[in-house]
Amino acid sequence: MLTLSEIKPNQTCTVVGFVGEIDAVLRRLLELGLTVGTKVKVVSTSLQKKVFLLQLKGYVLSIRTSILNKVAVKL
């Protein structure tokens, strides 16, 4: 199973679920539109891959890698 933090820049993937229980941070991501079935494009990453810039549903979102480890995706 791939997580969103393993996707390379300029690749598009689809969210298939979440790893572990849904806490307050993941609930906020759901409110922002990072739901199952959403297509997500990784625009870029920071030099140390600690922050990812994601494009989804017409806007760009910046998220830490530790949070993205909980989002399961498929290419």
C-alpha contacts under 8 A as a table, 3 or more apart, distances in Angstrom:
res1	aa1	res2	aa2	distance
1	M	72	A	6.70
1	M	73	V	7.40
1	M	74	K	7.77
2	L	6	E	6.58
2	L	7	I	7.98
2	L	72	A	5.75
2	L	73	V	5.60
2	L	74	K	6.47
3	T	6	E	5.61
3	T	7	I	7.37
3	T	68	L	6.84
3	T	69	N	5.53
3	T	70	K	6.81
3	T	71	V	5.45
3	T	72	A	4.45
3	T	73	V	5.56
4	L	7	I	5.61
4	L	68	L	5.34
4	L	69	N	6.33
4	L	70	K	7.86
4	L	71	V	5.68
4	L	72	A	6.23
4	L	73	V	6.00
5	S	52	F	7.75
5	S	65	T	5.74
5	S	68	L	5.24
5	S	69	N	5.64
7	I	11	Q	6.66
7	I	13	C	7.94
7	I	42	V	7.09
8	K	11	Q	5.85
8	K	42	V	6.77
9	P	41	K	7.79
9	P	42	V	4.94
9	P	43	V	5.44
9	P	44	S	5.04
9	P	45	T	6.91
10	N	41	K	6.41
10	N	42	V	5.50
10	N	43	V	5.51
10	N	44	S	7.24
11	Q	41	K	5.74
11	Q	42	V	5.87
11	Q	43	V	7.94
12	T	39	K	6.75
12	T	40	V	5.57
12	T	41	K	4.24
12	T	42	V	6.55
12	T	75	L	6.64
13	C	39	K	5.65
13	C	40	V	5.40
13	C	41	K	6.43
13	C	73	V	6.28
13	C	74	K	5.61
13	C	75	L	4.46
14	T	36	V	7.66
14	T	37	G	5.76
14	T	38	T	5.54
14	T	39	K	4.47
14	T	40	V	6.05
14	T	73	V	5.42
14	T	74	K	5.46
14	T	75	L	6.39
15	V	34	L	7.52
15	V	35	T	6.75
15	V	36	V	4.99
15	V	37	G	5.27
15	V	38	T	5.57
15	V	39	K	6.64
15	V	40	V	7.43
15	V	71	V	7.08
15	V	72	A	6.07
15	V	73	V	4.39
15	V	74	K	6.65
16	V	36	V	5.14
16	V	37	G	6.13
16	V	71	V	7.96
16	V	72	A	5.68
16	V	73	V	5.11
16	V	74	K	6.74
17	G	35	T	7.91
17	G	36	V	5.74
17	G	71	V	6.26
17	G	72	A	5.13
17	G	73	V	6.96
18	F	21	E	7.71
18	F	22	I	7.65
18	F	70	K	5.58
18	F	71	V	4.65
18	F	72	A	5.35
19	V	69	N	7.90
19	V	70	K	4.77
19	V	71	V	6.14
19	V	72	A	6.54
20	G	70	K	6.91
22	I	25	V	7.82
22	I	26	L	5.58
22	I	27	R	6.36
23	D	26	L	5.46
23	D	27	R	6.11
24	A	27	R	5.01
24	A	28	R	6.27
25	V	28	R	5.15
25	V	29	L	6.47
25	V	67	I	7.85
26	L	29	L	4.94
26	L	30	L	6.26
26	L	67	I	7.83
27	R	30	L	5.06
27	R	31	E	6.39
28	R	31	E	4.98
28	R	32	L	6.30
29	L	32	L	4.95
29	L	33	G	6.46
29	L	34	L	5.47
29	L	35	T	7.82
30	L	33	G	5.22
30	L	34	L	4.98
30	L	35	T	5.40
31	E	34	L	7.33
33	G	38	T	7.64
33	G	56	L	7.82
33	G	57	K	7.35
34	L	38	T	6.31
34	L	56	L	7.77
35	T	38	T	5.71
38	T	56	L	7.48
38	T	57	K	7.96
39	K	56	L	6.48
39	K	57	K	7.90
40	V	54	L	6.57
40	V	55	Q	5.85
40	V	56	L	5.04
41	K	54	L	5.67
41	K	55	Q	5.10
41	K	56	L	6.61
42	V	45	T	7.82
42	V	52	F	7.07
42	V	53	L	6.07
42	V	54	L	4.65
42	V	55	Q	6.37
43	V	52	F	7.71
43	V	53	L	5.41
43	V	54	L	5.51
43	V	55	Q	6.45
44	S	52	F	6.10
44	S	53	L	5.27
44	S	54	L	7.40
45	T	48	Q	7.93
45	T	49	K	5.50
45	T	50	K	7.46
45	T	51	V	5.79
45	T	52	F	4.48
45	T	53	L	6.02
46	S	49	K	4.90
46	S	50	K	6.13
46	S	51	V	5.42
46	S	52	F	6.56
47	L	50	K	7.70
49	K	52	F	6.94
49	K	65	T	7.08
50	K	64	R	5.75
50	K	65	T	5.20
50	K	66	S	7.79
51	V	62	S	6.69
51	V	63	I	5.63
51	V	64	R	4.42
51	V	65	T	5.61
52	F	62	S	5.66
52	F	63	I	5.43
52	F	64	R	6.22
52	F	65	T	6.66
53	L	60	V	6.70
53	L	61	L	5.69
53	L	62	S	4.54
53	L	63	I	6.62
54	L	60	V	5.50
54	L	61	L	5.06
54	L	62	S	6.20
54	L	63	I	7.69
55	Q	58	G	6.90
55	Q	59	Y	5.72
55	Q	60	V	4.41
55	Q	61	L	6.25
56	L	59	Y	5.70
56	L	60	V	6.44
56	L	61	L	7.68
63	I	67	I	7.02
63	I	68	L	7.17
64	R	67	I	5.64
64	R	68	L	6.60
65	T	68	L	4.94
65	T	69	N	6.29
66	S	69	N	5.48
66	S	70	K	7.66
67	I	70	K	5.84
67	I	71	V	7.63
68	L	71	V	5.37
69	N	72	A	7.71
